[in-house]
Each structure stands twice: as C-alpha cells, then as structure tokens.
Amino acid sequence: MIRIQTLTKRYGRFTALEGLDLHVPAGETLALLGPNGAGKTTAIRALTGQLRPTRGRVALAGVDVWRRPVAAKRLFGYVPDRPYLYGKLSAVELLRFVGRLYRMEAHRIEARIEALLAEFRLERFASALIETYSHGMRQKLTFAAALLPEPRVLIVDEPMVGLDPVAARTVRGLLAGYSKPDRAVLFSTHQMELAEVAADRIALLHEGRLRLLGTPTEVRAAHGDASLEEIFIRLTEDAAGAEPASAHSAP
C-alpha cells in the first residue's frame, strides 16, 4: 500500500536520507522512529508530495506520488507535525471544504463531520472560529480533516503533540486499528510506548539511514529483551558510521 524505494534526499553536501526502502502492506501500521534530524519528516514530506526526492520513488497503492500527484493525494489523509488551519473558518466550514476537495457527496460529508466531531469531542466548538481553539483542539481537528474522506492511507507526523489524555487514547486506538483490514498507516513518533502498542512493525532511522526494521516483539527478542527505549538509545548512540544490522536490524 505504501512503497518507498531507494529514497534519497540531499541538500548540497548534506544527506538527509540515503537509499531508504520501506513497504507498508495493506492491513499494517508502521511506526517510524528516530532522533531529531534522523530523516523521519523528510521521508514523510516526500511521501506526501511536499518534497521532491533527489533519487528514488514513492508510491501509494501503486500510484507514483510525483508522476500522478493529484491521484496520489486522493488516497491519503495527512496529519503534519505543525498543522496549519484557516483560523477564520469554523470547524464545520473547514471540514466541509476538505470534503469538497475530495469530491465527496454532500450527505456523506455531513455524516462524517458529525461522527468525527463526536469522536474527538469537538461538537460544542463546531461553529467556533478555529483561531479560538487551543493547540490540542487544533490537533484533534487536523485528525478529523485527515480522516474525513476515509483515506486508504493515513500518514501522521508526531501524532500526540498537545493532546489531552482522552484524545491521546482515541488516537492510540485509531493508529492501531485504522489499517485493518485493507488500509495502511505510517506514523512517526518519539514515544516508544506509542510505537509498542499501536504499531505492527517499527522502523528506526538514524542519520538518514534505516537501522532497524521488525515487529516490536522481534526487535526486543533480537536485543536481549531490552525495552524499545533501551534499544533506541543503544542503536542511535552506537550506530554512527555503522552498517545496518538485521530484524531486527534493517535488511
């Protein structure tokens, strides 16, 4: 469903990503881990058509993101790490606008708006201007906008920023379950607990390279049953200049 092939992005002499290969099949949720500057956001921006790669290919459900950008964008919902919303619109106005962009039927737009505002507990604020929203409320509305057309692919960059405990629980369940049975989810996070409970597999990036790929259980077993946090610290501190290792490290 999500396919990244030999993805490379360079800025002059600096390489943000080098030869990244990842495949997220239908029915799977993949967590993208890595320290700041590892290349996570670069990969996501290339996948969502915001950043043209230096080399490589990215595709969603077989649709090349750069050769067929409009068709590709119809396939995914996206929650960026720093969402920008139109402050002079209300939540309902924004969501209706998103629905029309995706060419949804009017009755379906209204049904989805009602369901999503309820799911994220925003019903009371549906008619309020977005500029009056707190950061956490804007994050929840961004999720609602991404989910409105029920996309085949959900891509999320740092999902938990600013969320209250109830919303965080909703998002954890969403990330874990949305891909079932025939959709795909890719999300980046610094939270090891979230990766462990929500992801079918985890991929660790460090210095622009894939260092580890496998299920949380496989990864812990391959590293002496250490916690994901311990494994993360060990690999990112020791991996500078090293080649990828196996499950448990990247192929």
ABEGO torsion letter per residue (X at the ends): XBBBBGBBBBBEABBABBGBBBBBBBGBBBBBBEBBGAGAAAAAAAAAGABBBABEBBBBGGBBAAABAAAAAAABBBBBABBBBBAABBAAAAAAAAAAAAGBBAAAAAAAAAAAAAAAGAAAAAABBAAABBAAAAAAAAAAAAAAAGBABBBBBGAABGBBAAAAAAAAAAAAAAAOAABBBBBBBABAAAAAAABABBBBBBGGBBABBEBAAAAAAAAGGBBAAAAAAAAAAAABGBBBBBAABBX
